[in-house]
Amino acid sequence: MAQKKHVMSKEELRKPDAITRFFMNIWEFVKKYWKVLTIGAGIIAIIAISISVYIYLKHTKDEKASRAFTKGIDTLLRPVRDPSENKEDKSEKIEKGKRKPVKSSLELYKKSFQAFSKALDKCSSSSVCNLIYLLRGKTSLKLSNLEKEKADIYLQAAIGDFQVASNNVKGFVKAVAYENLGIAYEESGKYEQAKAAFHKFGTSYNDLYFGQSMLHKARVLELQGKTKEAIEMYKHVVKQKSTGRLAAKEAELQTMINQMQSLTLSPEFKKNPKLIQSLQMNLYRYQSQLRALKSSAAITDPGHYASKRLQFLELGLDYKSQANMAEIDSGNKQPIPEPQDKNK
């Protein structure tokens, strides 16, 4: 049997449906609490505007800092004018893509320091600011060596910048900051702080630089007059951090250099200028590679570098005895000879 269709009465038709009741309830709520809602909406609007302004200003400030950072780097990369050249010609045109040279290294690092300081004035708390602190600290270190009468001031400035950088950067940059902090402490004569900074340098990036950090600490021990402790540390580095790669590569390059030198002296080759020129170019290339290899010894093979230091110490030549090596240039001292490898 079919169900009878329901016919709505006039009273039912007059009653609002569910959607209408929902909006009516909202309207009643708004009429009842309109003052509270107005204040709340105003507060939310103020917060939203404040956040927008903060983000805009931060972005603008970081953008300015990035431009200033780039300008500082550009200043740092300017070439130093050769002293033998004539005085600066104001009408001289700089070729496109090249930077205008400065008169001296002192001028270069002073201008770089000023550029990085201006960049920090425009900086906020972004990562670029921490890099600027690191680079300004490195320029301060350079200036401490160039202006000895102001060395203490520059070293204190460097220490402050490296502390800020080391506390805020991450990854290998943190290791770089701690290494430079240790160097600044060392040059300030604060040896205990230097050793602490070098320890953090060795442990801040997956122990990658641990061998190099031990070399730094051993050098500080030498400067403190603790030669026996330095020797023990060098021996530990030789035992634990010798890769053998550097010694093998050094021997290979030295063999190539010896061959090139002997060939250039051969009477047969002297008759051929082009061949002599080629040999000399190869000789220069191998010598450059060897110098670069030796300068990276502390990183690529700390044990090899430590063994070299032990050979010097056996001759009684620690860092304290080499403190006045600058006198060599004036003829007051003879250069320290390169120790011979006993295994050869």
Secondary structure as the mmCIF struct_conf table of DSSP 4:
data_model
#
loop_
_struct_conf.conf_type_id
_struct_conf.id
_struct_conf.beg_label_comp_id
_struct_conf.beg_label_asym_id
_struct_conf.beg_label_seq_id
_struct_conf.end_label_comp_id
_struct_conf.end_label_asym_id
_struct_conf.end_label_seq_id
HELX_LH_PP_P HELX_LH_PP_P1 ALA A 2 HIS A 6
HELX_RH_AL_P HELX_RH_AL_P1 LYS A 10 ARG A 14
BEND BEND1 LYS A 15 LYS A 15
HELX_RH_AL_P HELX_RH_AL_P2 ALA A 18 LYS A 32
BEND BEND2 TYR A 33 TYR A 33
HELX_RH_AL_P HELX_RH_AL_P3 TRP A 34 LEU A 76
TURN_TY1_P TURN_TY1_P1 LEU A 77 LEU A 77
HELX_LH_PP_P HELX_LH_PP_P2 ARG A 78 PRO A 79
STRN STRN1 VAL A 80 VAL A 80
HELX_LH_PP_P HELX_LH_PP_P3 ARG A 81 ASP A 82
TURN_TY1_P TURN_TY1_P2 PRO A 83 SER A 84
BEND BEND3 GLU A 85 GLU A 85
HELX_LH_PP_P HELX_LH_PP_P4 ASN A 86 GLU A 88
TURN_TY1_P TURN_TY1_P3 LYS A 90 SER A 91
HELX_LH_PP_P HELX_LH_PP_P5 GLU A 92 GLU A 95
TURN_TY1_P TURN_TY1_P4 LYS A 96 GLY A 97
HELX_LH_PP_P HELX_LH_PP_P6 ARG A 99 PRO A 101
STRN STRN2 VAL A 102 VAL A 102
BEND BEND4 LYS A 103 LYS A 103
HELX_RH_AL_P HELX_RH_AL_P4 SER A 105 ASP A 121
TURN_TY1_P TURN_TY1_P5 LYS A 122 LYS A 122
BEND BEND5 SER A 125 SER A 126
HELX_RH_AL_P HELX_RH_AL_P5 SER A 127 LEU A 146
HELX_RH_3T_P HELX_RH_3T_P1 LYS A 148 LYS A 150
HELX_RH_AL_P HELX_RH_AL_P6 ALA A 151 ASN A 168
TURN_TY1_P TURN_TY1_P6 GLY A 171 GLY A 171
HELX_RH_AL_P HELX_RH_AL_P7 PHE A 172 GLU A 187
TURN_TY1_P TURN_TY1_P7 SER A 188 GLY A 189
HELX_RH_AL_P HELX_RH_AL_P8 TYR A 191 THR A 203
BEND BEND6 SER A 204 TYR A 205
TURN_TY1_P TURN_TY1_P8 ASN A 206 TYR A 209
HELX_RH_AL_P HELX_RH_AL_P9 PHE A 210 LEU A 223
TURN_TY1_P TURN_TY1_P9 GLN A 224 GLY A 225
HELX_RH_AL_P HELX_RH_AL_P10 THR A 227 GLN A 240
BEND BEND7 LYS A 241 LYS A 241
BEND BEND8 GLY A 244 GLY A 244
HELX_RH_AL_P HELX_RH_AL_P11 ARG A 245 THR A 264
TURN_TY1_P TURN_TY1_P10 LEU A 265 LEU A 265
HELX_RH_AL_P HELX_RH_AL_P12 PRO A 267 LYS A 270
TURN_TY1_P TURN_TY1_P11 LYS A 271 LYS A 271
HELX_RH_AL_P HELX_RH_AL_P13 PRO A 273 SER A 295
TURN_TY1_P TURN_TY1_P12 SER A 296 SER A 296
HELX_RH_AL_P HELX_RH_AL_P14 ALA A 297 THR A 300
HELX_RH_AL_P HELX_RH_AL_P15 PRO A 302 GLU A 314
TURN_TY1_P TURN_TY1_P13 LEU A 315 GLY A 316
TURN_TY1_P TURN_TY1_P14 TYR A 319 ASN A 324
HELX_RH_3T_P HELX_RH_3T_P2 MET A 325 SER A 330
TURN_TY1_P TURN_TY1_P15 GLY A 331 GLY A 331
BEND BEND9 ASN A 332 LYS A 333
HELX_LH_PP_P HELX_LH_PP_P7 GLN A 334 ASP A 341
TURN_TY1_P TURN_TY1_P16 LYS A 342 ASN A 343
#
